[in-house]
């Protein structure tokens, strides 16, 4: 098994909070859902329930 290209995900929340005094109060899942809804609304893309 070649492990040289394995994906890793760093948890940088503490570093961001320390460096720029920012702490997110929204979970990533909710943020993505909101972004997708905004994108569909902005570009007038119907959802599957609108078709």
N, C-alpha and C positions, 0 to 999 in steps of 0.2 A: 504494500500500500504506500503510495506516494503522499506524504503529509506536507510537502512543501507548499501546496496551494490550498491548504485548509482555511476555510473562512473562520474568522474570529470576530467577536463583537465586544467592544469595550464599554464598560459602564462608566461614563464620564460625568455623571450627574453631580457628584461631589466636587469635581474639578471646576465645572462650569459655575456652580454656586459660589465657590471660593474666589474664582478669577473675576467674574463679572456680576456677582451678587444676583444671580438669576436662579429661580427654582420654579420649574413647571408644576402647575397644579392640575394639568390635564393629562390623562393617560394617553399613550401613543395610539391605542386602538380608537379612542374617541376622536383624537386629532385627525387621524386618517379618514375616518367616517365623515367628519365635518368638512374636510378638504374636498373629498369626492363629491359631496352634496353641493358645495359651493361651485366646483368646477362644472358639474352638470347644469346647475342653474345659470351660471355665467355664460356658458356656451350653448345653452338651450338644448341639452342632450336629454332625451326622455329616459326615464328609468324603465326597467323591464315591466313594471306594473302600469306604466303610462301607455304602453304600446297596445 
